[in-house]
Structures are given as C-alpha cells and as structure tokens.
C-alpha cells in the first residue's frame, strides 16, 4: 500500500512539474531562414531520466523541513506580505522599479565574482559591461540602461560555482524565511552574503542602522518581485512540488 501511494505521489509531482515548467520550454522559432532553438527545450528541462528527481532527491530532514515550510507560510502571510503590500502602496511604480534596478545592479558584483570563478570569459565581460553601464549612465543602477543596450544579464552565485566544479546538491533544505535550498546552495548563499557584506562595508562603511535598512529594503524588494505564494498552488503535494521544482531549476542554472 505504501509503495502504491509513493508511486501515485511521484506521478502527481511529475505531472505538476511538467505543467509548471511548460512556460520555460518552447518550440524552435523560425526567423527568416534561421531556426532559433529555445533557451530551455523540453528535453533539457525534463530529460529521459527525469524520474530520478522525484525518487532520489535526498531529504533526510523532511520533518524539520516541513516544519520550517509551515513557519515560512505563516511568516510570509502575516508579516512579510503585509509589509510588501504597504511598500507597494507607498512607493509609486517608477520608484519601486528604480529600487529593483539598484539592487539588481549590486547583485552584478556577485555574478561577476562567480563568473570569474567559473572561468567564463563571456559572462565576465558581459557582467562587467552591465555593471559599468548601469552604475554610470544608469545613475548608480537606478535605470537599467544595459538592458536597453542589449547587454545580456546573467545570474550566478557561489552555489552554482560549486555545482560547476562538480559539488553535488547535498540534502534538500528549507531555510527559515528564505525558502527552498540544499546544503550546497546554503553554503553558497552564506559565502555570497558574507562576501557582499565585506565589499559593501569596505566601499560604503555603513553604520549598523544603515546596514539593516539596506538589508530590509533588499528583502522587501526581492519578495515584491517573487510571485510565489505558499499554499496557493492547488496541489496536495505542494512540498514535493516545490522540492522538485527547485532541484530542477538549479540543475538548469548550473548547466546553462
């Protein structure tokens, strides 16, 4: 009986992941005589051996993770989202966009460092170009002129760098407030956070209240630009769905 339930759960999770990732996959686009392949074709998102995702994602702390998942739901619903709603009410759209552009520009530093560590010359010079363009012509990143100039934006972190050099996911983790992760990405997040704090304090020499204002504004802006809402997927397997979706996304992030 337990085996049947597990197979049904796996099948349901795979069904939901197919629906969730459908938007990421597309057919080749014909432009004149050129056939442009999609960025994330279906076989890249869900290869033939994709069943390993549902059956073999290590989650030895599932009980703890589910507890944190429920905590995150309550924190999100009763504290974080009301703050985000107030932020969106007070600030006009153009100001919110400026704040978002500013923090995206700051994150180019993390991408630049990790692009260098991944020995990716293309990502390194494109990210450098974006940061220079947006910091100067974009007034400290408030305006995203680099995108207007068609300079591609990459998003690289130390978790991806570790994955690039062959470090495995490790067990799945749900981090308080931050959400789904795994051991490798949790370590990567800590390294990126500490690195950026040192760079920020070295360049700006922020006082404690300024540091907290920076961090809280960054957190609110980030949440305001994430559409996910806990327990609104309509799936009885939401925890499994999120675990699978996160693992799949990170696999794609590392391979791209």
C-alpha positions in Angstrom: 0.0 0.0 0.0 2.8 2.4 0.9 4.5 1.6 -2.4 1.4 2.4 -4.3 1.0 5.7 -2.5 4.6 6.6 -3.2 4.2 5.9 -6.9 1.0 7.9 -7.1 2.7 10.8 -5.3 5.7 10.7 -7.7 3.4 10.6 -10.7 1.4 13.5 -9.4 4.5 15.5 -8.7 5.9 14.9 -12.1 2.6 15.9 -13.6 2.7 19.3 -11.7 6.3 19.9 -12.6 5.5 19.4 -16.3 2.7 22.0 -16.0 4.9 24.4 -14.1 7.8 24.2 -16.4 5.8 24.3 -19.6 6.3 28.0 -19.9 10.0 27.6 -19.8 10.0 25.3 -22.8 9.1 26.3 -26.3 9.3 25.1 -29.9 12.1 26.4 -32.2 11.2 29.8 -33.7 11.6 30.5 -37.4 13.1 33.9 -38.2 13.6 34.1 -42.0 15.9 31.3 -42.9 17.2 30.9 -39.4 15.8 28.4 -36.9 16.3 29.7 -33.4 16.3 27.0 -30.7 14.5 27.6 -27.5 16.7 28.6 -24.5 15.2 25.7 -22.4 13.9 23.0 -24.7 11.8 20.3 -23.0 14.5 17.6 -23.1 16.8 20.0 -21.2 14.2 20.6 -18.5 12.8 17.1 -18.3 15.3 14.6 -19.8 14.6 10.9 -20.3 16.0 10.1 -16.8 14.0 12.9 -15.1 12.4 10.3 -12.8 15.5 10.5 -10.6 14.3 13.9 -9.5 11.2 12.6 -7.7 12.7 9.4 -6.4 16.2 10.3 -5.5 16.2 13.9 -4.0 17.9 13.5 -0.7 15.6 14.8 2.1 16.7 13.2 5.3 15.4 16.1 7.4 11.9 16.1 5.8 10.1 16.5 9.1 12.2 19.5 10.0 11.9 21.0 6.5 8.1 20.7 6.5 8.0 22.5 9.9 10.1 25.3 8.5 7.9 25.4 5.4 4.8 25.9 7.6 6.7 28.6 9.6 7.6 30.3 6.3 4.0 30.3 5.3 2.9 32.0 8.5 5.7 34.5 8.4 5.0 35.3 4.8 1.3 35.6 5.2 1.1 37.5 8.4 4.2 39.7 8.3 6.2 39.7 5.1 3.4 40.1 2.6 1.7 42.9 4.6 5.0 44.8 4.6 5.4 44.2 0.9 1.8 45.4 0.3 2.5 48.6 2.3 5.7 49.1 0.4 3.9 48.8 -2.9 1.1 51.2 -1.7 3.5 53.9 -0.5 6.0 53.9 -3.4 4.9 54.7 -6.9 5.7 52.1 -9.6 8.7 54.1 -11.1 10.3 54.3 -7.6 9.8 50.6 -7.0 11.4 49.9 -10.4 14.3 52.1 -9.5 14.9 50.3 -6.2 14.7 46.9 -8.0 17.2 48.1 -10.7 19.5 49.3 -8.0 19.7 46.0 -6.1 19.9 44.0 -9.4 22.9 46.2 -10.3 24.5 45.5 -6.9 24.0 41.7 -7.5 26.0 42.0 -10.7 29.1 42.0 -8.4 28.2 38.5 -7.1 27.6 37.4 -10.6 30.9 38.9 -11.7 32.9 37.2 -9.0 31.3 33.8 -9.7 31.7 34.1 -13.4 35.4 34.6 -12.9 35.5 31.6 -10.6 33.6 29.5 -13.3 36.3 30.6 -15.8 33.5 32.1 -18.0 35.0 34.9 -20.1 31.8 35.7 -21.8 29.8 36.1 -18.6 32.6 38.0 -17.0 32.9 40.7 -19.7 29.1 41.0 -20.2 28.5 41.4 -16.5 31.3 43.9 -16.2 29.8 45.8 -19.1 26.3 45.8 -17.4 27.7 47.0 -14.1 29.8 49.8 -15.6 26.9 50.9 -17.9 24.2 50.9 -15.2 26.4 52.4 -12.5 27.5 55.3 -14.7 24.8 56.1 -17.3 22.1 54.4 -15.2 22.8 56.6 -12.1 24.1 54.0 -9.7 21.9 51.4 -11.3 18.5 53.2 -10.8 18.0 52.8 -14.5 18.7 49.6 -16.4 20.4 51.1 -19.5 22.4 48.0 -20.0 19.3 46.0 -21.0 18.3 48.8 -23.4 21.8 48.5 -24.9 21.1 44.7 -25.2 23.8 43.6 -22.8 22.6 40.2 -21.5 22.1 39.7 -17.8 23.4 36.6 -16.0 22.7 35.4 -12.5 25.5 33.5 -10.9 26.0 32.6 -7.3 28.5 30.5 -5.3 26.1 27.6 -5.2 26.2 27.5 -9.0 30.0 27.8 -8.9 30.3 24.8 -6.5 27.9 22.9 -8.8 30.0 23.9 -11.9 33.1 22.3 -10.2 31.2 19.1 -9.5 29.9 19.6 -6.0 26.6 17.7 -5.6 23.3 19.2 -4.2 23.6 17.5 -0.8 20.3 17.1 1.2 17.4 19.3 0.5 16.9 22.1 3.0 14.1 24.6 3.7 15.7 27.7 5.1 13.8 30.0 7.5 12.2 32.9 5.6 14.4 32.2 2.6 12.7 29.1 1.4 13.9 26.0 -0.5 17.6 25.3 -0.8 20.0 22.5 -0.4 23.3 22.0 1.6 25.5 23.2 -1.3 23.4 26.2 -2.1 23.0 27.1 1.6 26.8 27.2 1.9 27.0 29.2 -1.3 24.4 31.7 0.0 26.4 32.2 3.2 29.6 32.8 1.2 27.9 35.3 -1.2 26.3 37.1 1.7 29.5 37.5 3.7 31.4 38.5 0.6 28.9 41.2 -0.3 28.8 42.5 3.3 32.6 42.9 3.3 32.6 44.6 0.0 29.7 46.9 1.0 31.2 47.9 4.3 34.6 48.4 2.7 33.2 50.7 0.0 30.5 52.4 1.9 31.5 52.0 5.6 27.9 51.7 6.7 26.7 52.2 10.2 24.6 49.5 11.8 21.2 51.2 11.2 22.2 51.8 7.6 23.2 48.2 7.1 19.9 47.0 8.5 18.0 49.5 6.3 19.9 48.2 3.3 19.1 44.5 4.1 15.5 45.1 4.9 14.9 47.1 1.7 16.6 44.5 -0.3 14.5 41.7 1.3 11.2 43.6 0.7 12.1 44.4 -2.9 13.1 40.8 -3.6 9.8 39.5 -2.1 7.8 42.0 -4.0 9.2 40.6 -7.3 8.5 36.9 -6.5 5.0 35.8 -7.5 5.0 32.6 -5.5 2.5 32.3 -2.6 2.5 29.5 -0.1 -0.3 27.0 -0.3 -1.9 28.6 -3.4 -0.7 26.0 -5.9 -3.8 24.0 -5.5 -1.7 20.9 -5.2 -1.9 18.5 -2.2 1.7 17.7 -2.9 3.0 21.3 -2.8 6.0 20.5 -0.6 7.1 17.8 -3.0 6.3 20.0 -6.0 8.5 22.9 -4.6 11.3 20.5 -3.8 11.2 19.1 -7.3 10.9 22.5 -9.0 13.8 24.0 -7.0 16.0 21.0 -7.7 15.2 21.1 -11.4 15.8 24.9 -11.7 19.1 24.6 -10.0 20.2 21.8 -12.3 19.3 24.1 -15.3 21.1 27.1 -13.6 24.3 25.2 -13.4 24.2 23.7 -16.9 23.4 27.0 -18.7 
